[in-house]
Amino acid sequence: MKVREAIEKADTLIEAMGWIRRFRDSITVIKLGGSVMEDADALRHLLVDIVFMETVGMRPIVVHGGGAAISRAMSEAKLEPRFIQGRRYTDQDTLDIVQRVLAGEVNEMIAERIEDFGGRAMPLNPNGETDNNVLFGEPLKLAGENGEEIDLGFVGQVTSVDRDALDNLCYAGQVPIIPSVCKTADGQLLNVNADTAAMAVAQAMGAEKLIFLSDVNGVRLNKDDPESLIHTLTAEAASELIKKGVIESGMIPKVQACLETLEKGVKKIHIIDGRLRHSLLLEIYTNRGIGTEIVTAI
């Protein structure tokens, strides 16, 4: 029995070998956020996966949010959160919490945990004398139903990424850890949606892969049936499924954003269930994967 188990492990390593060789030296952007950040076991397994990826020659970059941690800190400060079109309204008090909690505590915690697991990581935050921010942008403008401009406070969108800084870290064997905030040309800090921040980084870096860690196992033909998972989806097929209503509700903006990112040069985008143990390794280093990969064409 022990010999059979050992052989199965060896077979798994052989299967992974081809993918390890293929993705050596390639950039993969991983978006961390949502319930995964609140599940200690899931987060531990994901960070171990990231250390493995870097160890075998991939160049992972982590972009993270921290909405739940921000909401807790706001509750402690007796501040009521407001959301407009899915964006957190960010006044000065909220921005102070975003800077302290998201760009400080959460950012440094992720880097420290990666180091604990034997990897090397660099927290890239805009705080204090150690400011090493890599995301730059401008205030986000949204239009209301009648075309009026909606005020979101200190909320921004990324317009440029310090690619040289990220390249240097990756080539040095360090995992960049990027909080979803950006700075304007005059140094104003802005809160940024983590999904869009990850897409901006993937586009700027010409990433091989962009991976979204979700609460579901990917895009499904029947949203209530995990067994109806679509393992590979072309851009054309994804657009057709949106038109037919197969892809619906909260999955629509995520898939649409994926399609826009493919158009800008990212080769593959993956949506996987981040709560599944070692989901990153299973998606990248096995023949079938465990989530949905979205590609321009097959």
C-alpha positions as CSV (number, residue, x, y, z in Angstrom):
1,M,0.0,0.0,0.0
2,K,2.8,2.4,0.9
3,V,4.6,1.6,-2.3
4,R,1.4,2.3,-4.3
5,E,0.9,5.6,-2.6
6,A,4.6,6.5,-3.3
7,I,4.1,5.6,-7.0
8,E,1.0,7.8,-7.2
9,K,2.9,10.7,-5.7
10,A,5.6,10.2,-8.3
11,D,3.1,10.1,-11.1
12,T,1.7,13.4,-9.8
13,L,5.2,14.9,-9.9
14,I,5.7,13.7,-13.4
15,E,2.4,15.2,-14.5
16,A,3.4,18.5,-12.9
17,M,6.9,18.5,-14.5
18,G,5.7,19.5,-17.9
19,W,3.7,22.5,-16.5
20,I,6.6,23.5,-14.3
21,R,8.9,23.7,-17.3
22,R,6.3,25.5,-19.4
23,F,5.6,28.2,-16.8
24,R,9.2,28.7,-15.6
25,D,10.1,32.4,-15.5
26,S,6.5,33.4,-16.3
27,I,4.5,36.0,-14.4
28,T,1.3,35.0,-12.7
29,V,-0.8,37.6,-10.9
30,I,-3.0,36.3,-8.1
31,K,-5.8,38.3,-6.7
32,L,-6.4,37.6,-3.0
33,G,-9.6,38.8,-1.3
34,G,-13.1,38.0,-0.1
35,S,-13.8,35.1,2.1
36,V,-10.4,33.5,1.4
37,M,-8.8,36.3,3.5
38,E,-11.1,35.4,6.4
39,D,-10.4,31.7,6.3
40,A,-7.1,31.0,8.1
41,D,-6.8,27.4,6.7
42,A,-7.6,28.5,3.2
43,L,-5.2,31.4,3.3
44,R,-2.4,29.2,4.7
45,H,-2.7,26.7,1.9
46,L,-2.8,29.4,-0.7
47,L,0.3,31.1,0.6
48,V,2.1,27.7,0.7
49,D,1.1,27.2,-2.9
50,I,2.6,30.7,-3.8
51,V,5.9,29.7,-2.1
52,F,5.9,26.5,-4.1
53,M,5.3,28.4,-7.4
54,E,8.2,30.7,-6.7
55,T,10.4,27.8,-5.7
56,V,9.9,26.0,-9.0
57,G,10.6,29.0,-11.1
58,M,7.3,30.9,-11.6
59,R,7.1,34.5,-10.7
60,P,3.9,35.1,-8.7
61,I,2.7,38.6,-7.9
62,V,0.0,39.0,-5.2
63,V,-2.6,41.8,-5.4
64,H,-4.9,41.8,-2.4
65,G,-8.0,43.5,-0.9
66,G,-9.2,43.5,2.6
67,G,-12.8,44.5,2.7
68,A,-13.8,42.5,5.8
69,A,-10.8,43.8,7.8
70,I,-11.7,47.4,6.8
71,S,-15.3,46.9,7.7
72,R,-14.3,45.6,11.2
73,A,-12.0,48.5,11.8
74,M,-14.8,50.9,10.7
75,S,-17.2,49.2,13.0
76,E,-14.7,49.6,15.9
77,A,-14.4,53.3,15.0
78,K,-18.3,53.6,14.8
79,L,-18.2,54.5,11.1
80,E,-21.0,53.3,8.9
81,P,-19.8,51.9,5.6
82,R,-21.5,53.1,2.4
83,F,-21.4,51.4,-1.0
84,I,-22.2,53.1,-4.3
85,Q,-22.4,50.9,-7.4
86,G,-20.5,48.2,-5.6
87,R,-17.7,50.6,-4.6
88,R,-16.9,51.6,-1.0
89,Y,-17.5,55.3,-0.5
90,T,-14.2,56.5,0.9
91,D,-14.1,59.7,3.0
92,Q,-11.0,60.9,4.9
93,D,-11.8,58.8,8.0
94,T,-12.4,55.7,5.9
95,L,-9.2,56.4,3.9
96,D,-7.2,56.6,7.1
97,I,-8.5,53.1,8.0
98,V,-7.7,51.8,4.5
99,Q,-4.2,53.1,4.7
100,R,-3.6,51.6,8.2
101,V,-5.4,48.3,7.8
102,L,-5.3,47.3,4.1
103,A,-2.1,49.0,3.0
104,G,-0.4,48.4,6.3
105,E,-1.5,45.5,8.6
106,V,-3.0,43.2,6.0
107,N,-0.2,43.8,3.4
108,E,2.6,43.2,5.9
109,M,0.8,40.1,7.4
110,I,0.6,38.4,4.0
111,A,4.3,39.1,3.4
112,E,5.3,37.8,6.8
113,R,3.3,34.6,6.4
114,I,5.0,33.9,3.1
115,E,8.4,34.3,4.8
116,D,7.2,32.0,7.6
117,F,6.5,29.3,5.0
118,G,10.1,29.6,3.6
119,G,9.5,32.1,0.8
120,R,10.7,35.6,0.3
121,A,8.1,38.5,-0.1
122,M,8.1,42.2,-0.3
123,P,5.2,44.3,1.1
124,L,4.6,47.2,-1.3
125,N,2.7,49.8,0.6
126,P,2.6,53.6,0.5
127,N,3.0,54.2,4.2
128,G,5.5,56.4,6.0
129,E,9.2,56.6,5.2
130,T,9.2,53.1,3.6
131,D,6.8,54.1,0.9
132,N,7.4,51.7,-2.0
133,N,4.0,52.1,-3.8
134,V,3.9,50.7,-7.3
135,L,0.4,51.6,-8.4
136,F,-0.4,55.1,-9.7
137,G,-3.8,56.5,-10.8
138,E,-6.5,59.1,-10.7
139,P,-9.9,59.6,-9.1
140,L,-12.6,57.2,-10.4
141,K,-15.5,59.0,-12.1
142,L,-18.8,57.1,-12.4
143,A,-21.9,58.3,-14.1
144,G,-25.4,58.0,-12.5
145,E,-28.6,57.1,-14.2
146,N,-29.1,60.6,-15.5
147,G,-25.5,61.0,-16.5
148,E,-24.6,63.0,-13.4
149,E,-21.1,62.4,-11.9
150,I,-21.2,60.3,-8.8
151,D,-18.9,61.3,-5.9
152,L,-17.1,58.3,-4.4
153,G,-14.7,60.3,-2.3
154,F,-11.1,59.0,-2.3
155,V,-11.7,56.2,-4.7
156,G,-9.4,55.7,-7.7
157,Q,-8.5,53.7,-10.8
158,V,-5.0,52.5,-11.7
159,T,-3.5,54.2,-14.8
160,S,0.1,53.0,-14.5
161,V,2.2,50.4,-12.8
162,D,5.9,50.5,-11.8
163,R,6.9,47.5,-13.9
164,D,10.6,47.9,-13.4
165,A,10.2,47.6,-9.6
166,L,8.1,44.5,-9.9
167,D,10.4,42.9,-12.5
168,N,13.4,43.5,-10.2
169,L,11.7,41.9,-7.3
170,C,10.5,38.9,-9.3
171,Y,14.0,38.3,-10.8
172,A,15.4,38.5,-7.3
173,G,13.1,35.7,-6.1
174,Q,10.8,37.8,-4.1
175,V,7.0,37.8,-4.2
176,P,5.6,41.3,-4.5
177,I,2.6,41.9,-2.3
178,I,0.5,44.8,-3.6
179,P,-2.4,46.3,-1.7
180,S,-5.4,47.6,-3.7
181,V,-4.5,51.3,-3.3
182,C,-2.9,53.8,-5.7
183,K,-1.4,57.3,-5.6
184,T,-2.0,60.3,-7.8
185,A,0.7,62.4,-9.3
186,D,0.5,64.8,-6.4
187,G,0.7,61.9,-3.8
188,Q,-2.9,61.6,-2.8
189,L,-3.7,58.0,-1.7
190,L,-6.9,56.5,-3.3
191,N,-8.8,53.3,-2.5
192,V,-9.0,50.9,-5.5
193,N,-11.2,47.9,-6.3
194,A,-8.9,44.8,-5.9
195,D,-10.1,43.1,-9.0
196,T,-9.4,46.0,-11.3
197,A,-6.0,46.6,-9.5
198,A,-5.1,43.0,-10.3
199,M,-6.1,43.4,-13.9
200,A,-4.0,46.5,-14.2
201,V,-1.0,44.7,-12.8
202,A,-1.5,41.7,-15.1
203,Q,-1.8,43.9,-18.2
204,A,1.2,46.0,-17.3
205,M,3.4,42.9,-16.6
206,G,2.2,41.0,-19.7
207,A,1.3,38.2,-17.4
208,E,1.0,34.6,-18.5
209,K,-1.9,34.1,-16.1
210,L,-4.3,36.1,-13.9
211,I,-6.0,34.1,-11.2
212,F,-9.1,35.2,-9.4
213,L,-9.7,33.3,-6.1
214,S,-13.5,33.0,-5.8
215,D,-16.1,31.5,-3.5
216,V,-17.3,29.2,-6.3
217,N,-15.4,26.7,-8.4
218,G,-15.6,28.7,-11.6
219,V,-18.1,29.5,-14.4
220,R,-21.0,27.0,-14.5
221,L,-23.6,26.0,-17.0
222,N,-26.0,25.9,-14.0
223,K,-24.9,28.3,-11.4
224,D,-26.4,26.1,-8.6
225,D,-24.7,22.9,-9.8
226,P,-20.9,22.7,-9.0
227,E,-20.7,19.6,-11.3
228,S,-21.7,21.8,-14.3
229,L,-18.3,23.6,-14.2
230,I,-16.9,24.7,-17.6
231,H,-13.2,23.9,-17.5
232,T,-12.1,25.9,-20.5
233,L,-14.0,28.9,-22.0
234,T,-13.1,30.9,-25.0
235,A,-13.8,34.6,-25.2
236,E,-16.4,34.1,-27.9
237,A,-18.2,31.3,-26.0
238,A,-18.2,33.4,-22.8
239,S,-19.8,36.4,-24.6
240,E,-22.5,34.0,-26.0
241,L,-23.2,32.6,-22.5
242,I,-23.7,36.1,-21.2
243,K,-26.2,36.8,-24.0
244,K,-28.1,33.6,-23.3
245,G,-28.3,34.4,-19.6
246,V,-26.2,31.3,-18.6
247,I,-23.6,33.5,-17.0
248,E,-25.6,35.8,-14.7
249,S,-25.7,38.1,-11.7
250,G,-22.3,38.7,-10.0
251,M,-20.4,36.5,-12.4
252,I,-21.2,38.8,-15.4
253,P,-19.0,41.8,-14.4
254,K,-16.1,39.4,-13.5
255,V,-16.2,37.5,-16.8
256,Q,-16.6,40.8,-18.8
257,A,-13.6,42.2,-17.0
258,C,-11.7,38.9,-17.8
259,L,-12.5,39.4,-21.5
260,E,-11.3,43.0,-21.5
261,T,-8.0,41.8,-19.8
262,L,-7.5,39.1,-22.5
263,E,-7.8,41.8,-25.2
264,K,-5.0,43.7,-23.5
265,G,-2.5,40.8,-23.7
266,V,-2.9,38.6,-20.7
267,K,-2.8,35.0,-22.0
268,K,-5.1,33.1,-19.6
269,I,-7.4,34.0,-16.8
270,H,-8.5,31.5,-14.2
271,I,-11.4,31.6,-11.8
272,I,-11.0,29.1,-9.0
273,D,-12.4,28.3,-5.6
274,G,-9.8,29.6,-3.2
275,R,-11.3,27.7,-0.3
276,L,-10.2,24.3,-1.8
277,R,-7.0,23.1,-0.4
278,H,-4.0,23.7,-2.7
279,S,-6.4,25.1,-5.4
280,L,-3.6,27.1,-7.1
281,L,-1.4,24.1,-7.5
282,L,-4.2,21.9,-8.8
283,E,-5.2,24.5,-11.3
284,I,-1.7,25.3,-12.6
285,Y,0.1,22.0,-12.4
286,T,-2.4,19.4,-13.3
287,N,-3.8,18.5,-16.8
288,R,-7.4,19.1,-16.0
289,G,-7.3,21.8,-13.4
290,I,-10.1,22.5,-10.9
291,G,-11.6,25.8,-12.1
292,T,-12.4,27.7,-15.2
293,E,-9.7,29.0,-17.5
294,I,-10.8,31.8,-19.9
295,V,-8.7,32.1,-23.1
296,T,-8.9,34.2,-26.3
297,A,-9.3,31.0,-28.4
298,I,-8.4,27.3,-28.4
